[in-house]
Amino acid sequence: MKKEGILFIVSAPSGAGKTSLCNELIDIFPDMRHSVSYTTRSPRPGERDGVDYFFVSQQEFQGKIEAGEFAEWAEVHGNLYGTAKKTLEEFRSRGLHVILDIDCQGARRLKSVYDDAVYVFILPPDFPELRRRLEGRMSDSPEAIERRLRVAEEEILEASWYDYCIVNDEFPQAVEKLKSVVIAEKCRTRRLASTLSGIFAS
């Protein structure tokens, strides 16, 4: 019997680097897939529909909420974001691991449904560095950056209930730590029940 894939939930304040870290894991692990979320916000420069997000209208998003298509959804910085149930179920049933980079609201909602998932919080080294990264993206107004920093303070308070916390100070080291989390979770005894049974059955 094929083992069900593991769900990895990664959250962080805006600018802490979670998307870049998640993309690195996809390159490292051939059996891992990225769950592409739906959003009502406009694409940033370089973002592609169906690759970074599914960019949809407010009306289309509301229709998916009413149809019960989302495992979770939340409003973040004035835009709606949601994770499709179908995406998670299809990947996991094929034994593929799924990584989601979502906000704390979405993670809390998923926790009530997927308690066996792995929850990881990415921390910036400090707030001055977080501000520098947000300003360096050149995609937000000064007012939007201040708003993101205020939200970051609230989000970091949520980190205490996550399974793991990783400080993204030096990116290569943060990648190695996140990689180690994935390897360790793959080796958890409760996830290897079918493997253990197979050894004695042979």
Phi, psi and omega in degrees: 000132180287132179292143177288139180294155181269143178259120178251119181255120182242123179237159179187158170296152177303127180097355182280345174103017185295322182295317178297320179294317179296320178297324177297319180296322178300322179288329184280317186253112181293342180261020179243140179234153177263131176276116181277119182276161172266144177211153176265357181281163179282150178295142171277164179306129178091346180283144182239137178295132181086349179249304178274313177209164163266111183272115184231165178282163176303318182296316180295320179297313179300323178297322179290325176298312182295330179277356179070030184278345185263137170287330175200154171206156182202159173261125182228124180052038176083001179240156180263139178227141180210152179249124182284131177302316185302319180300311181297314184295320181294313180297311185295324179294336178270005180080013179267140177277146185237134177245132179239129172255101185225165183284174183296323178302310180296321180297319179297320179293321178293327180301325181286342181253319182244076182289340181273359179288167180252126186249122185236132178247129178261124181254143170282159179296326177191173183289323176302321178291323178297318177299317181300318181293318180296318179293326181291339179289337178057031182241353183235149174287162177305323180294319180294323178295317178298321179295318180295324179291322177295318178295324180301321179300318179291320182294321182296331176295337180282344188301336187296336182266356178286157180289324183222148172234132180232127177274121179269078177268295174257118188304313181301322179291323178295321177299314180298321179293317179293322175299319180296323177299314181298314181298315180297318181292327176295335183264002179300135184304317183294340178273351184250021182303316181292326177295315179298317180297321180296327180296316182283338181278341183278000000 
